Amino acid sequence: DAMVIQNPRYQVTQFGKPVTLSCSQTLNHNVMYWYQQKSSQAPKLLFHYYDKDFNNEADTPDNFQSRRPNTSFCFLDIRSPGLGDAAMYLCATSRTSAGSSYEQYFGPGTRLTVT
Amino acid sequence: RKEVEQDPGPFNVPEGATVAFNCTYSNSASQSFFWYRQDCRKEPKLLMSVYSSGNEDGRFTAQLNRASQYISLLIRDSKLSDSATYLCVVNIVTGGSYIPTFGRGTSLIVHP
């Protein structure tokens, strides 16, 4: 059974048209992450939620926003997509406890095309 | 200097070969270490966690050297299905959070 689910798997949007990507998890993990991955590059962390606490990476553009309404769901909003935002967007979860951190579980990703 | 560095390869090896990848990290506050495998146009999947004592899972062996700040992955008896990109991930403690930091990945091609 899928543990980290991303919808949609493929998204085509027009230049400047807002788009929302969703992620849900059945693992009850307290940490959720959003990554952007372009071809032949490592995943680039955009932001993460540690429980309800939002942590933005310093170089994440303001064009990218996120919401986590509850433990299970997390959304990535791209307010005005540009051609350079075309990429695979990966959601991941992990748990932390008592000063330890654990491995991440990734969703299958959403491939975003900007026309 | 990048926080996590890997040789991008590609490593092109015949079936049955033994191949080793190294990964170095610069932040001594690094706390947890992992190898992930990523197939083309798929998500990364955990291959192994890396423990201080070293660990083995079938044909795969991972080692951690904290003093020299590097992690290694050894694949014995390579199979065609091992062809993928192998990502080194280091969890770095930053402001009370654990930030997974990826290397750029090492590409492995196993040929007949």
Interface residues (C-beta under 8 A of the other chain):
Chain A: V31 Y33 Q41 A42 P43 L45 H48 Y50 N55 M88 L90 A92 S94 T96 S100 S101 Y102 E103 Q104 Y105 F106 G107 P108 G109 R111
Chain B: Q31 S32 F34 R41 K42 E43 P44 K45 L46 S49 L87 V89 N91 S97 Y98 I99 P100 T101 F102 G103 R104 G105
